[in-house]
């Protein structure tokens, strides 16, 4: 039971809760300080070590670094919000394409209460709902409904990649992992685009509950949108990784779009119905 929950929670984290990353040295280089140079000036995805044609230097009085740090600080301080993530996952197995999975993940937080709902169009049996309310963890998946009495500390230590007392790396990516940073305008919106080292990120993920599943990963691309007032908009994540589980090796390409909403207006209540108590079978830390 614990193994299944850990895998599912962490896979959801890849495309939703990992949508924001900040630099632990609070240093996000401006668009002319990229760590990689290239002569491909016609490639709109590459800064080429130069300011992009439509690049911008400030937005609402803030540099890219200041704008991004302000967004990270604001989101990190939030204790009540809803995060909706639309994921598209393309997979191949033995060079054969598998059906594309379109998945929607709804994550809600209200202090130490949490709710996660994951649905996709490929396999209804994989749809899942999780509630954590008043020291009880409720889960519905594959026609089964179970619950367990665990503390918030146990919830974080057993099911979140870093644990309740972890280093905060999911929100504090080291500066050395960032590269290809650019800041541009897209119509009435602005965006910061950057990549995070797949090699370093993979090493980190392999130290978490996903360690025996994730075997390979490329650089992770983040695109973070802002409106003209510097308020955070959609967050786009793109990455490739390899999952090995139960003897199968599957190559995955993930693209996700996440949007924060209902900030300060989220309530979470325990579900009704018959949930089997599996507290004694959890084998918690």
C-alpha positions as CSV (number, residue, x, y, z in Angstrom):
1,X,0.0,0.0,0.0
2,X,2.7,2.5,1.0
3,X,4.7,1.6,-2.1
4,X,1.8,2.3,-4.5
5,X,0.9,5.6,-2.8
6,X,4.5,6.7,-2.9
7,X,4.9,6.0,-6.6
8,X,1.6,7.7,-7.6
9,X,2.2,10.7,-5.4
10,X,5.7,11.2,-6.8
11,X,4.7,10.8,-10.4
12,X,2.1,13.5,-9.9
13,X,4.8,15.7,-8.4
14,X,6.8,15.4,-11.6
15,X,4.3,17.4,-13.5
16,X,2.6,19.5,-11.0
17,X,4.3,20.2,-7.7
18,X,7.7,20.5,-9.4
19,X,6.5,23.3,-11.6
20,X,8.3,26.0,-9.7
21,X,12.0,26.0,-9.0
22,X,14.1,28.7,-7.5
23,X,17.8,29.2,-7.0
24,X,19.1,28.5,-3.5
25,X,21.6,31.4,-3.9
26,X,18.7,33.7,-4.8
27,X,20.6,34.4,-8.1
28,X,18.7,34.1,-11.3
29,X,20.9,35.5,-14.1
30,X,19.4,38.0,-16.4
31,X,18.8,37.1,-20.1
32,X,22.4,38.1,-21.1
33,X,24.0,36.0,-18.4
34,X,23.3,32.5,-19.8
35,X,25.8,29.8,-19.0
36,X,25.9,28.3,-22.5
37,X,26.7,30.1,-25.7
38,X,25.8,29.2,-29.3
39,X,26.0,30.7,-32.7
40,X,22.5,29.5,-33.6
41,X,21.0,33.0,-33.5
42,X,18.0,31.9,-35.6
43,X,16.9,29.4,-33.0
44,X,14.2,31.2,-30.9
45,X,14.8,28.7,-28.1
46,X,18.4,29.7,-27.7
47,X,19.7,33.0,-26.4
48,X,23.0,32.6,-28.3
49,X,24.7,34.6,-25.5
50,X,22.9,37.7,-26.8
51,X,19.8,39.5,-25.9
52,X,16.9,38.0,-27.9
53,X,15.3,40.2,-30.5
54,X,12.1,40.6,-28.5
55,X,13.8,40.3,-25.1
56,X,13.0,42.7,-22.3
57,X,15.1,43.9,-19.4
58,X,12.5,44.9,-16.8
59,X,8.8,44.4,-16.1
60,X,6.9,46.7,-13.7
61,X,10.3,48.0,-12.4
62,X,11.7,44.5,-11.8
63,X,14.6,42.7,-13.5
64,X,14.0,39.0,-14.5
65,X,15.9,38.0,-11.4
66,X,13.8,40.2,-9.1
67,X,10.5,39.3,-10.8
68,X,11.2,35.6,-10.5
69,X,12.4,35.7,-6.9
70,X,9.3,37.7,-5.9
71,X,7.0,35.1,-7.5
72,X,8.9,32.3,-5.8
73,X,8.7,34.0,-2.4
74,X,5.0,34.7,-2.8
75,X,4.2,31.1,-3.8
76,X,6.4,29.6,-1.1
77,X,4.5,31.6,1.5
78,X,1.1,30.4,0.3
79,X,-0.8,28.0,2.6
80,X,-4.2,28.0,0.8
81,X,-4.5,27.6,-2.9
82,X,-5.6,25.3,-5.8
83,X,-3.1,24.2,-8.5
84,X,-4.6,22.8,-11.7
85,X,-2.1,21.0,-14.0
86,X,-2.9,19.7,-17.5
87,X,-0.3,17.0,-18.5
88,X,0.3,15.5,-21.9
89,X,2.5,12.4,-21.7
90,X,3.9,10.7,-24.8
91,X,5.4,7.2,-24.2
92,X,7.3,4.6,-26.2
93,X,8.1,1.0,-25.4
94,X,10.5,-1.0,-27.5
95,X,10.4,1.8,-30.2
96,X,6.6,1.5,-30.4
97,X,4.5,4.5,-29.6
98,X,2.0,4.1,-26.8
99,X,-1.3,6.0,-26.7
100,X,-0.8,9.6,-25.5
101,X,-2.0,10.2,-22.0
102,X,-3.9,13.4,-21.2
103,X,-4.0,13.8,-17.5
104,X,-5.5,16.5,-15.3
105,X,-4.2,16.9,-11.7
106,X,-6.0,19.1,-9.2
107,X,-4.0,19.8,-6.1
108,X,-5.4,21.8,-3.1
109,X,-3.8,22.9,0.0
110,X,-5.3,24.4,3.2
111,X,-2.7,24.6,5.9
112,X,-2.0,21.0,6.8
113,X,-5.0,19.7,4.8
114,X,-4.4,18.4,1.3
115,X,-6.4,17.1,-1.6
116,X,-5.2,15.6,-4.9
117,X,-7.3,14.3,-7.8
118,X,-5.7,12.8,-10.8
119,X,-7.7,11.7,-13.9
120,X,-6.6,10.6,-17.4
121,X,-8.1,9.5,-20.6
122,X,-6.0,6.3,-21.0
123,X,-6.9,4.2,-18.0
124,X,-9.9,5.0,-15.7
125,X,-8.5,2.5,-13.2
126,X,-5.5,4.7,-12.6
127,X,-7.7,7.7,-11.6
128,X,-7.1,8.6,-8.0
129,X,-8.3,10.9,-5.2
130,X,-6.4,11.6,-2.0
131,X,-7.5,13.6,1.0
132,X,-5.5,14.4,4.1
133,X,-7.8,15.8,6.8
134,X,-7.5,15.8,10.7
135,X,-4.6,13.2,10.7
136,X,-6.4,10.8,8.4
137,X,-5.2,9.9,4.9
138,X,-8.0,8.8,2.6
139,X,-7.4,7.3,-0.9
140,X,-9.7,6.0,-3.6
141,X,-8.1,4.2,-6.6
142,X,-9.0,1.3,-8.8
143,X,-12.3,0.7,-7.1
144,X,-10.8,0.6,-3.6
145,X,-11.3,3.1,-0.8
146,X,-8.9,3.0,2.2
147,X,-7.9,5.2,5.0
148,X,-5.0,5.4,7.5
149,X,-4.5,7.4,10.7
150,X,-1.1,9.2,10.3
151,X,0.4,12.4,11.5
152,X,1.3,15.3,9.2
153,X,5.0,14.6,9.9
154,X,4.5,10.9,8.8
155,X,2.6,12.1,5.8
156,X,5.5,14.2,4.6
157,X,8.3,11.8,5.6
158,X,6.7,8.8,3.9
159,X,5.0,10.2,0.8
160,X,6.8,13.4,-0.1
161,X,10.2,13.2,-1.9
162,X,12.0,15.4,0.5
163,X,10.1,14.8,3.8
164,X,8.8,17.4,6.1
165,X,12.3,18.3,7.3
166,X,14.0,18.1,3.9
167,X,16.3,20.6,2.2
168,X,13.6,22.2,0.2
169,X,15.4,21.4,-3.1
170,X,12.1,21.1,-5.1
171,X,11.8,24.9,-4.5
172,X,15.5,25.7,-4.3
173,X,17.4,24.3,-7.3
174,X,21.1,25.2,-7.0
175,X,22.3,28.0,-9.2
176,X,24.8,25.7,-11.0
177,X,21.9,23.7,-12.4
178,X,20.4,26.7,-14.3
179,X,21.2,27.5,-17.9
180,X,19.9,29.1,-21.2
181,X,17.9,31.7,-19.3
182,X,15.9,34.3,-21.4
183,X,13.2,36.9,-20.7
184,X,10.8,37.8,-23.5
185,X,7.4,39.3,-24.3
186,X,4.6,37.2,-25.8
187,X,1.8,39.4,-26.9
188,X,0.5,41.1,-23.7
189,X,2.3,38.6,-21.5
190,X,5.9,38.1,-20.5
191,X,7.8,34.9,-19.8
192,X,11.0,33.7,-18.3
193,X,12.3,30.5,-19.9
194,X,15.2,28.4,-18.6
195,X,16.4,24.9,-18.4
196,X,17.6,22.9,-15.4
197,X,20.3,20.3,-15.7
198,X,18.8,16.9,-16.3
199,X,21.9,15.1,-15.1
200,X,21.9,16.9,-11.7
201,X,18.1,16.7,-11.5
202,X,18.2,13.0,-12.2
203,X,20.8,12.4,-9.4
204,X,18.4,14.2,-7.0
205,X,15.3,12.3,-8.1
206,X,17.2,9.0,-7.7
207,X,17.7,9.8,-4.1
208,X,14.0,10.1,-3.5
209,X,11.1,7.6,-3.5
210,X,11.4,7.5,-7.3
211,X,15.0,6.4,-7.1
212,X,14.4,2.9,-8.4
213,X,12.1,4.0,-11.2
214,X,13.6,7.0,-12.9
215,X,16.7,5.8,-14.9
216,X,17.4,8.7,-17.3
217,X,16.3,12.3,-17.8
218,X,17.2,15.2,-20.1
219,X,17.3,18.9,-19.1
220,X,14.0,20.1,-17.8
221,X,12.6,23.2,-19.5
222,X,10.5,25.8,-17.5
223,X,8.5,28.6,-19.0
224,X,7.0,30.9,-16.4
225,X,4.5,33.6,-17.5
226,X,3.7,36.9,-15.9
227,X,1.1,39.6,-16.7
228,X,2.0,43.3,-17.3
229,X,1.8,43.9,-13.5
230,X,4.4,41.2,-12.8
231,X,1.8,38.7,-11.4
232,X,2.5,35.0,-11.9
233,X,0.6,33.3,-14.7
234,X,0.8,29.8,-16.2
235,X,3.8,27.6,-15.6
236,X,4.9,25.3,-18.4
237,X,7.2,22.3,-17.8
238,X,8.8,20.1,-20.5
239,X,11.0,17.1,-19.8
240,X,12.0,13.6,-21.0
241,X,12.7,10.7,-18.7
242,X,12.8,6.9,-18.6
243,X,10.7,4.9,-16.2
244,X,11.6,1.3,-15.4
245,X,9.1,-0.6,-13.3
246,X,8.1,-4.3,-13.1
247,X,10.6,-5.2,-15.9
248,X,9.3,-2.7,-18.3
249,X,11.3,0.3,-19.6
250,X,9.2,3.2,-20.9
251,X,10.5,6.4,-22.5
252,X,8.3,9.4,-21.5
253,X,8.0,12.9,-22.8
254,X,6.0,15.2,-20.5
255,X,4.6,18.6,-21.2
256,X,2.5,20.2,-18.5
257,X,0.7,23.6,-17.9
258,X,-0.1,24.6,-14.3
259,X,-2.2,27.4,-13.1
260,X,-2.7,28.7,-9.5
261,X,-6.2,29.7,-8.6
262,X,-8.6,30.2,-5.7
263,X,-5.8,31.5,-3.5
264,X,-7.1,32.0,0.0
265,X,-10.5,30.4,-0.8
266,X,-9.9,26.7,-0.6
267,X,-11.7,24.4,1.9
268,X,-11.0,20.7,2.2
269,X,-13.4,18.2,3.9
270,X,-13.0,14.5,4.6
271,X,-14.8,12.2,2.1
272,X,-18.0,10.3,2.9
273,X,-18.4,6.6,2.3
274,X,-17.0,3.3,3.5
275,X,-13.2,3.5,3.7
276,X,-11.3,0.4,5.0
277,X,-8.8,1.2,7.8
278,X,-5.3,0.0,6.8
279,X,-3.4,1.9,9.4
280,X,-1.8,-1.3,10.7
281,X,-0.5,-2.2,7.2
282,X,1.2,1.1,6.4
283,X,4.7,0.3,7.7
284,X,5.5,3.9,8.3
285,X,8.9,5.4,9.2
